[in-house]
Amino acid sequence: MQMRHWMWLSLLLVVAGVALIIWRVEVYGYPLLPGAEDETWTVQARVRIDPEEGPVKLTLKLPDKTPGLARLREDFISRGFGLDVQDKPDQRSATWSIRRSGSSSTLYYRAQFYRDPENQAFAPVPAYPDVPRLDEPFATAMRSVTDRARQKSADIASFATAIIAEINASAPSEEISLFLNSPEYTGKKTEVAQTLLAAARIPSLQINGLLLVESERQSELTPWLAVHNEQQWLFFDPVTGDEMLPDNLLVWWLGDTPAVTARGAEITSLQWSVRRNLVTSLELAERRADEHDSGLAALSLKQLPLQAQSVYATLLLVPLGALVLVLMRNFIGLRAFGTFMPVLIALAFRETGLLAGLVLFGLVIAVGLILRMYLERLRLLLVPRLAAMVTIVVMLMLLISLFSAALEWEVGLSIGLFPMVILAMVIERMTIVWEERGPGDAMIESAGSAVITVLAYLVMGLDVVRHLVFVFPESLLVVLGLTIACGRYSGYRLTELIRFRELSISQ
């Protein structure tokens, strides 16, 4: 029963950790590799006005809800103007106002968007439109076109496709030509489609959007058509009739009204521009989690102050170093001084570097060992002897730092990061082993400690490892599960198989 409990516990921890990591990667896009970047797009509207006498008020419609896209940030740039942003359910807008403007002014709206497949929000569910009341012969033409579309369709989607196909036919029918050639609908095929859809009481909206494609020239608005089928919004290319919404189409505003209106000024130019950018995938993932009210955003280490982040970025590596220690001792059979000494020394090596750290570490241990043997002659009790060794270690570290400063050797200054108490305990343990089991065993344990330290340093120094434990703290569940799984191993170790290989051969 205990065996089963141990196995199920370790398996549960590993599966839970891996499942949480996969969930965060798939749902919110947290990157598994450091330095991963995602694509974002910066869009800009530039409005230039010439004011008249008196107050000026200008309103610009703003992009709000686009399926598959989400806003990262936005900025409003205007000198001397007051700003009021209205977040209405059907349309966001920004209104600039000024009491008096003596010269031409340029106003900017700039926003950054990123891909977010989880965001499928669009316009609210509309009411059924009234059948348009048109004068003859437009009323008869409208009924004729809608009757033909009904015969060629089976549902709202195919009806809309049939309407768009008639409007864009190379040789349009007399009824469609009547609409297209009328002054009210000249050059407005999307409005013609909306009128014919309204005749069948099908809600529709005209989309005015920007294609997120970087270009050296000024970007142009792209019209699109949205049709509601009583369950969801369907999107159609108003030229081809294809049912689709490009994943790079940003919905700026809805309807056939202009994007900008001004009072007390003349709009002299309105320019749109798009620019592609790259940002870190981690930043976007945290933004997605925050936008979707995920508790993971609150559990992210990025929510901590920078000083606390630096501390935990180091602390989270300790369990990984401890797992390396477990593997080396339980499966390989390496002996080391102390339980966690190699892990803590490996952390110090992250600041000094591997080679310089080994040299400094060996120097302190060698000198400390000589002085510890001298203290043995004084017949001190255990606690005073350990206190004296701590003092000696601190003095040795200080001397090395002063000597390094005099030689302008910056690496030597990092010796102050070594855990002094651990060094004192290593010297004490090494001395005891030297006296009780001889210098051979002392050297073997020293070599084992050095190997484990180097391996722990190499593992904890990997950029991928540091990234995973910082971005996915739940990875420690995997480490804990593996540690528990290793803790029940009682078979032969690699060093024991090597030592007793002659016995196995003789048998």
Residue pairs with C-beta under 8 A, 6 or more apart in sequence:
3 488
6 484
6 485
6 488
7 485
9 481
9 484
10 481
10 482
10 484
10 485
11 481
12 481
13 477
13 478
13 480
13 481
13 484
14 477
14 478
14 481
14 482
14 485
16 474
16 477
17 474
17 475
17 476
17 477
17 478
17 479
17 481
18 478
20 472
20 474
20 477
21 32
21 472
21 474
21 475
24 30
24 285
24 289
24 296
24 472
25 31
25 32
27 118
28 285
28 286
28 288
28 289
28 292
28 294
28 296
29 38
29 281
29 284
29 285
29 288
30 281
30 282
30 285
30 471
30 472
31 280
31 281
31 282
31 285
31 467
31 471
32 468
33 464
33 467
34 463
34 464
34 466
34 467
35 280
35 463
36 280
36 281
36 282
37 278
37 279
37 280
37 281
38 114
38 115
38 278
38 279
38 280
38 281
38 284
39 114
39 115
39 276
39 277
39 278
40 72
40 112
40 113
40 114
40 276
40 277
40 278
40 279
40 284
41 112
41 113
41 114
41 212
41 248
41 250
41 274
41 275
41 276
41 277
42 110
42 111
42 112
42 274
42 275
42 276
42 277
43 63
43 110
43 111
43 112
43 113
43 210
43 212
43 250
43 272
43 273
43 274
43 275
44 108
44 109
44 110
44 111
44 272
44 273
44 274
44 275
45 60
45 108
45 109
45 110
45 259
45 270
45 271
45 272
46 106
46 107
46 108
46 269
46 270
46 271
46 272
46 273
47 58
47 60
47 106
47 107
47 108
47 109
47 260
47 267
47 269
47 270
48 104
48 105
48 106
48 107
48 267
48 268
48 269
48 270
49 56
49 58
49 104
49 105
49 106
49 107
49 262
49 265
49 266
49 267
49 268
50 104
50 265
50 266
50 268
51 100
51 101
51 102
51 103
51 104
51 105
51 264
51 265
52 264
52 265
52 266
53 264
54 100
54 264
55 97
55 98
55 99
55 100
55 263
55 264
56 96
56 97
56 98
56 100
56 101
56 105
56 262
56 263
56 264
56 265
57 95
57 96
57 97
57 262
57 263
57 264
58 95
58 96
58 97
58 107
58 260
58 261
58 262
58 263
58 265
58 267
59 93
59 94
59 95
59 96
59 260
59 261
59 262
60 93
60 94
60 95
60 96
60 107
60 109
60 259
60 260
61 91
61 92
61 93
61 252
61 253
61 259
61 260
62 74
62 85
62 91
62 92
62 93
62 94
62 109
62 111
62 252
62 253
63 71
63 92
63 111
63 113
63 250
63 251
63 252
63 253
64 87
64 91
64 92
64 251
65 121
65 122
65 123
65 251
66 113
66 119
66 122
66 209
66 249
66 250
66 251
67 119
67 120
67 121
67 122
67 245
68 115
68 116
68 117
68 119
68 120
68 245
68 247
69 113
69 114
69 115
69 116
69 119
69 250
70 113
70 114
70 115
70 116
70 119
70 287
70 288
70 291
71 111
71 112
71 113
72 111
72 112
72 113
72 114
72 279
72 284
72 287
73 111
73 112
74 109
74 110
74 111
74 112
75 108
75 109
75 110
75 111
76 83
76 85
76 94
76 96
76 107
76 108
76 109
76 110
77 107
77 108
77 109
77 110
78 96
78 105
78 107
78 108
79 105
80 98
80 101
80 105
81 96
81 97
81 98
81 105
81 107
82 96
82 97
82 98
83 94
83 95
83 96
84 94
84 95
84 97
85 92
85 93
85 94
85 95
86 92
86 93
86 94
86 95
89 124
90 123
90 124
90 254
91 253
91 254
91 255
94 109
96 107
101 265
104 268
105 265
112 277
113 212
113 250
114 279
114 284
114 287
115 247
116 288
116 291
118 288
118 292
119 291
122 226
122 233
122 251
123 205
123 226
123 233
123 254
125 228
126 203
126 205
126 228
127 203
128 201
128 203
129 197
129 198
129 201
129 202
129 203
129 204
130 198
130 201
131 198
131 199
131 201
132 142
132 195
132 198
132 199
133 139
134 142
134 195
137 178
138 178
138 179
138 182
141 174
141 175
141 176
141 178
141 179
142 175
142 195
142 196
142 199
143 199
144 175
145 163
145 166
145 173
145 175
145 176
145 196
146 163
146 196
146 199
146 200
148 162
148 166
149 159
149 162
149 163
149 166
149 196
149 200
150 159
150 200
152 158
152 162
153 159
153 161
153 162
155 229
156 202
156 227
156 228
156 229
156 230
156 234
157 227
157 229
157 234
157 243
159 197
159 200
159 202
160 193
160 197
160 202
160 204
160 225
160 227
160 234
160 236
160 241
160 243
161 236
161 241
161 243
162 241
163 193
163 196
163 197
164 193
164 225
164 236
164 237
164 238
164 239
164 240
164 241
165 241
166 172
166 173
166 176
167 176
167 180
167 189
167 192
167 193
167 196
168 189
168 238
168 239
168 240
168 241
169 176
172 180
176 192
179 185
179 192
179 195
180 186
180 189
180 192
185 191
185 192
185 195
188 256
189 238
189 239
190 206
190 223
190 224
190 225
190 238
190 256
191 206
191 256
193 204
193 225
193 238
194 204
194 205
194 206
194 225
197 203
197 204
197 227
198 204
202 227
202 228
202 229
203 227
203 228
204 225
204 226
204 227
204 228
205 225
205 226
205 254
205 255
206 223
206 224
206 225
206 226
206 254
206 255
206 256
207 223
207 224
207 225
207 226
207 235
207 249
207 251
207 254
208 221
208 222
208 223
208 251
208 252
208 253
208 254
208 255
208 259
209 221
209 222
209 223
209 224
209 249
209 250
209 251
209 252
210 219
210 221
210 222
210 249
210 250
210 252
210 272
210 274
211 219
211 222
211 246
211 248
211 249
211 250
211 274
212 248
212 249
212 250
212 274
212 276
213 219
213 248
213 274
214 274
214 275
214 276
215 274
218 271
218 272
218 273
219 272
219 273
219 274
220 272
221 252
221 272
222 249
223 238
224 235
224 236
224 237
224 238
224 245
224 249
224 251
225 235
225 236
225 237
225 238
226 233
226 234
226 235
226 236
226 254
227 233
227 234
227 235
227 236
228 234
234 243
235 243
235 244
235 245
236 242
236 243
236 244
237 244
252 259
253 259
259 270
260 267
260 270
282 302
282 471
286 297
286 300
286 302
288 294
289 296
289 297
289 300
290 297
297 303
299 473
301 309
301 312
301 313
301 470
301 471
301 473
302 309
304 312
312 470
313 466
313 470
314 347
314 350
316 469
316 470
316 473
316 476
317 347
317 460
317 465
317 466
317 469
318 340
318 343
318 347
319 476
319 479
319 480
319 483
320 456
320 459
320 460
320 465
320 469
320 479
321 342
321 343
321 346
321 347
321 456
321 459
321 460
322 340
322 343
322 483
323 479
323 482
323 483
323 486
324 343
324 452
324 455
324 456
324 459
325 336
325 339
325 340
325 342
325 343
325 452
325 456
326 483
326 486
326 487
327 486
328 334
328 336
328 448
328 451
328 452
328 455
329 335
329 336
329 452
330 486
330 487
330 489
330 493
331 486
331 489
331 493
331 494
332 493
332 494
332 495
333 493
333 494
333 495
333 496
334 448
334 451
334 452
334 495
335 444
335 445
335 448
336 342
336 445
336 448
336 449
336 452
337 425
337 426
337 429
337 430
337 433
337 445
337 446
337 449
338 422
338 425
338 426
338 429
338 449
341 422
341 425
341 426
341 449
342 449
342 452
342 453
342 456
343 453
343 456
344 419
344 422
345 357
345 361
345 418
345 419
345 422
345 449
345 453
346 453
346 454
346 456
346 457
346 460
347 460
348 357
348 414
348 417
348 418
348 419
349 357
349 358
349 453
349 457
350 457
350 460
350 461
351 414
351 417
352 360
352 411
352 414
352 415
352 417
353 411
354 454
354 457
354 458
356 411
356 412
356 414
357 457
358 450
358 454
360 400
360 411
360 412
360 415
360 418
361 418
361 453
363 400
364 393
364 396
364 397
364 400
364 415
364 418
364 423
365 423
365 426
365 427
365 430
365 446
367 396
368 389
368 392
368 393
368 396
368 423
368 424
368 427
369 427
369 430
369 431
369 434
371 389
371 392
372 389
372 392
372 427
372 428
372 431
373 431
375 385
375 388
375 389
376 431
376 435
380 388
385 428
386 424
386 425
386 428
389 424
389 427
389 428
390 420
390 421
390 424
392 424
393 420
393 423
393 424
393 427
394 420
397 415
397 416
397 418
397 420
400 412
400 415
401 412
401 413
401 415
401 416
403 412
404 410
404 411
404 412
404 413
404 415
405 412
405 413
426 449
430 442
430 445
430 446
433 441
433 442
433 445
434 442
459 465
460 466
468 475
469 475
469 476
497 504
